[in-house]
Amino acid sequence: MANKTELREKAKAIRKTLPLSERSELVIAQIRENSFYKLANDILIYYPLRYELNLLALLDDEKNF
């Protein structure tokens, strides 16, 4: 069985091959349709590092969290 470090490296290698821009747009669309998001008064997002989904477009929503 692989240890934690090996699993992280494997996950990182897989993420490097993913079309993150397209995936980010898909995830953002799914979040915007979620009832929890629509009813939220506050949200938290992270600043994406390389090979992570970019959800910063959510900051531009009309809700002005």
N, CA, C and O atoms as a DFTB+ gen file, in Angstrom:
260 C
 N C O
     1  1       0.843      -1.191       0.000
     2  2       0.000       0.000       0.000
     3  2       0.883       1.248       0.000
     4  3       1.902       1.301       0.689
     5  1       0.483       2.233      -0.770
     6  2       1.259       3.467      -0.902
     7  2       1.114       4.320       0.351
     8  3       0.073       4.318       1.008
     9  1       2.184       5.049       0.668
    10  2       2.097       5.956       1.812
    11  2       1.515       7.298       1.367
    12  3       1.264       7.526       0.184
    13  1       1.311       8.162       2.332
    14  2       0.653       9.446       2.076
    15  2       1.403      10.290       1.044
    16  3       0.781      10.900       0.174
    17  1       2.701      10.327       1.134
    18  2       3.507      11.121       0.203
    19  2       3.373      10.591      -1.217
    20  3       3.243      11.369      -2.162
    21  1       3.404       9.278      -1.371
    22  2       3.261       8.681      -2.698
    23  2       1.883       8.965      -3.282
    24  3       1.752       9.246      -4.473
    25  1       0.867       8.891      -2.448
    26  2      -0.492       9.177      -2.918
    27  2      -0.640      10.628      -3.357
    28  3      -1.296      10.915      -4.358
    29  1      -0.033      11.535      -2.609
    30  2      -0.085      12.952      -2.980
    31  2       0.602      13.201      -4.315
    32  3       0.090      13.947      -5.150
    33  1       1.753      12.581      -4.518
    34  2       2.483      12.741      -5.771
    35  2       1.684      12.168      -6.943
    36  3       1.659      12.753      -8.026
    37  1       1.043      11.042      -6.727
    38  2       0.232      10.439      -7.774
    39  2      -0.963      11.339      -8.113
    40  3      -1.280      11.535      -9.286
    41  1      -1.620      11.882      -7.089
    42  2      -2.751      12.786      -7.306
    43  2      -2.302      14.043      -8.046
    44  3      -3.005      14.526      -8.933
    45  1      -1.142      14.569      -7.687
    46  2      -0.611      15.761      -8.351
    47  2      -0.339      15.481      -9.829
    48  3      -0.637      16.317     -10.682
    49  1       0.217      14.325     -10.135
    50  2       0.499      13.966     -11.519
    51  2      -0.794      13.858     -12.323
    52  3      -0.844      14.274     -13.481
    53  1      -1.828      13.306     -11.717
    54  2      -3.125      13.188     -12.392
    55  2      -3.718      14.569     -12.632
    56  3      -4.224      14.843     -13.720
    57  1      -3.663      15.448     -11.623
    58  2      -4.220      16.799     -11.767
    59  2      -3.540      17.579     -12.879
    60  3      -4.177      18.398     -13.542
    61  1      -2.246      17.333     -13.089
    62  2      -1.519      18.043     -14.146
    63  2      -2.055      17.718     -15.527
    64  3      -1.875      18.502     -16.459
    65  1      -2.705      16.585     -15.674
    66  2      -3.215      16.175     -16.979
    67  2      -4.658      16.618     -17.220
    68  3      -5.158      16.483     -18.336
    69  1      -5.329      17.140     -16.207
    70  2      -6.736      17.515     -16.326
    71  2      -6.891      18.895     -16.967
    72  3      -6.058      19.776     -16.753
    73  1      -7.938      19.083     -17.739
    74  2      -8.227      20.411     -18.301
    75  2      -8.876      21.285     -17.220
    76  3     -10.101      21.385     -17.159
    77  1      -8.066      21.910     -16.376
    78  2      -8.582      22.613     -15.199
    79  2      -9.504      23.764     -15.539
    80  3     -10.447      24.027     -14.792
    81  1      -9.269      24.450     -16.628
    82  2     -10.135      25.564     -16.984
    83  2     -11.556      25.069     -17.236
    84  3     -12.526      25.640     -16.737
    85  1     -11.660      24.006     -18.014
    86  2     -12.983      23.444     -18.301
    87  2     -13.625      22.884     -17.038
    88  3     -14.818      23.080     -16.805
    89  1     -12.847      22.197     -16.236
    90  2     -13.365      21.617     -14.987
    91  2     -13.814      22.710     -14.033
    92  3     -14.845      22.581     -13.374
    93  1     -13.043      23.782     -13.958
    94  2     -13.402      24.897     -13.078
    95  2     -14.749      25.486     -13.474
    96  3     -15.594      25.749     -12.619
    97  1     -14.946      25.690     -14.770
    98  2     -16.210      26.235     -15.253
    99  2     -17.374      25.302     -14.939
   100  3     -18.455      25.758     -14.568
   101  1     -17.155      24.008     -15.086
   102  2     -18.190      23.023     -14.793
   103  2     -18.564      23.043     -13.309
   104  3     -19.743      23.031     -12.956
   105  1     -17.556      23.073     -12.458
   106  2     -17.805      23.085     -11.014
   107  2     -18.500      24.379     -10.598
   108  3     -19.415      24.348      -9.775
   109  1     -18.082      25.506     -11.151
   110  2     -18.718      26.791     -10.839
   111  2     -20.195      26.760     -11.228
   112  3     -21.049      27.221     -10.470
   113  1     -20.492      26.221     -12.397
   114  2     -21.888      26.120     -12.839
   115  2     -22.692      25.245     -11.879
   116  3     -23.835      25.567     -11.557
   117  1     -22.102      24.145     -11.423
   118  2     -22.794      23.258     -10.491
   119  2     -23.012      23.936      -9.141
   120  3     -24.070      23.777      -8.531
   121  1     -22.032      24.682      -8.678
   122  2     -22.172      25.399      -7.407
   123  2     -23.286      26.438      -7.512
   124  3     -24.117      26.555      -6.611
   125  1     -23.300      27.185      -8.603
   126  2     -24.310      28.236      -8.774
   127  2     -25.726      27.675      -8.810
   128  3     -26.671      28.384      -8.463
   129  1     -25.893      26.443      -9.212
   130  2     -27.211      25.812      -9.252
   131  2     -27.600      25.166      -7.927
   132  3     -28.754      24.777      -7.748
   133  1     -26.668      25.049      -7.011
   134  2     -26.916      24.384      -5.734
   135  2     -27.770      25.268      -4.827
   136  3     -27.502      26.461      -4.682
   137  1     -28.792      24.682      -4.223
   138  2     -29.700      25.463      -3.372
   139  2     -28.993      26.023      -2.143
   140  3     -29.333      27.113      -1.684
   141  1     -28.025      25.302      -1.605
   142  2     -27.281      25.828      -0.451
   143  2     -26.547      27.112      -0.829
   144  3     -26.517      28.069      -0.057
   145  1     -25.957      27.123      -2.023
   146  2     -25.250      28.311      -2.494
   147  2     -26.225      29.465      -2.713
   148  3     -25.954      30.603      -2.332
   149  1     -27.358      29.157      -3.329
   150  2     -28.345      30.196      -3.612
   151  2     -28.895      30.841      -2.340
   152  3     -29.245      32.021      -2.345
   153  1     -28.971      30.079      -1.261
   154  2     -29.527      30.598      -0.010
   155  2     -28.456      31.149       0.936
   156  3     -28.784      31.710       1.982
   157  1     -27.202      30.995       0.583
   158  2     -26.106      31.360       1.482
   159  2     -26.009      32.869       1.688
   160  3     -26.236      33.657       0.770
   161  1     -25.671      33.243       2.898
   162  2     -25.366      34.633       3.208
   163  2     -23.870      34.893       3.109
   164  3     -23.452      36.017       2.827
   165  1     -23.074      33.881       3.335
   166  2     -21.617      33.970       3.278
   167  2     -21.080      32.722       2.583
   168  3     -21.661      31.643       2.694
   169  1     -19.985      32.875       1.879
   170  2     -19.280      31.727       1.330
   171  2     -17.789      31.914       1.577
   172  3     -17.317      33.036       1.760
   173  1     -17.068      30.832       1.581
   174  2     -15.612      30.858       1.682
   175  2     -15.063      30.153       0.453
   176  3     -15.557      29.094       0.068
   177  1     -14.057      30.729      -0.154
   178  2     -13.363      30.060      -1.241
   179  2     -11.872      30.223      -0.987
   180  3     -11.457      31.019      -0.145
   181  1     -11.087      29.474      -1.711
   182  2      -9.642      29.532      -1.568
   183  2      -9.033      30.159      -2.818
   184  3      -9.650      30.173      -3.883
   185  1      -7.827      30.671      -2.677
   186  2      -7.097      31.152      -3.841
   187  2      -6.384      29.951      -4.442
   188  3      -5.578      29.314      -3.763
   189  1      -6.661      29.628      -5.693
   190  2      -6.118      28.398      -6.261
   191  2      -4.618      28.475      -6.535
   192  3      -4.097      29.486      -7.005
   193  1      -3.960      27.391      -6.230
   194  2      -2.561      27.215      -6.597
   195  2      -2.525      26.460      -7.914
   196  3      -3.571      26.087      -8.445
   197  1      -1.347      26.233      -8.439
   198  2      -1.239      25.487      -9.692
   199  2      -1.906      24.136      -9.557
   200  3      -1.810      23.474      -8.523
   201  1      -2.570      23.748     -10.597
   202  2      -3.223      22.443     -10.681
   203  2      -4.401      22.292      -9.724
   204  3      -4.755      21.173      -9.353
   205  1      -5.008      23.403      -9.321
   206  2      -6.221      23.365      -8.504
   207  2      -7.344      24.070      -9.256
   208  3      -7.094      24.942     -10.088
   209  1      -8.573      23.688      -8.959
   210  2      -9.719      24.340      -9.576
   211  2      -9.738      25.816      -9.206
   212  3      -9.441      26.185      -8.069
   213  1     -10.085      26.648     -10.166
   214  2     -10.171      28.083      -9.939
   215  2     -11.641      28.466      -9.772
   216  3     -12.402      28.452     -10.739
   217  1     -12.032      28.802      -8.560
   218  2     -13.415      29.165      -8.254
   219  2     -13.590      30.663      -8.032
   220  3     -14.639      31.097      -7.556
   221  1     -12.584      31.452      -8.368
   222  2     -12.625      32.889      -8.106
   223  2     -13.764      33.598      -8.833
   224  3     -14.176      34.679      -8.411
   225  1     -14.274      33.027      -9.899
   226  2     -15.394      33.642     -10.622
   227  2     -16.619      33.774      -9.725
   228  3     -17.481      34.615      -9.980
   229  1     -16.707      32.964      -8.689
   230  2     -17.833      33.068      -7.762
   231  2     -17.848      34.416      -7.038
   232  3     -18.892      34.866      -6.567
   233  1     -16.693      35.045      -6.957
   234  2     -16.620      36.358      -6.302
   235  2     -17.331      37.435      -7.107
   236  3     -17.695      38.477      -6.561
   237  1     -17.532      37.200      -8.393
   238  2     -18.175      38.175      -9.266
   239  2     -19.703      38.059      -9.277
   240  3     -20.380      38.848      -9.937
   241  1     -20.238      37.090      -8.557
   242  2     -21.687      36.895      -8.564
   243  2     -22.402      38.090      -7.960
   244  3     -21.849      38.819      -7.137
   245  1     -23.618      38.272      -8.379
   246  2     -24.435      39.412      -7.945
   247  2     -24.736      39.417      -6.452
   248  3     -25.137      40.438      -5.892
   249  1     -24.542      38.275      -5.818
   250  2     -24.864      38.186      -4.399
   251  2     -23.970      39.094      -3.556
   252  3     -24.351      39.495      -2.456
   253  1     -22.790      39.417      -4.066
   254  2     -21.851      40.286      -3.353
   255  2     -21.688      39.895      -1.890
   256  3     -21.963      40.670      -0.973
   257  1     -21.239      38.684      -1.718
   258  2     -21.018      38.190      -0.358
   259  2     -20.103      39.154       0.317
   260  3     -19.758      38.964       1.484
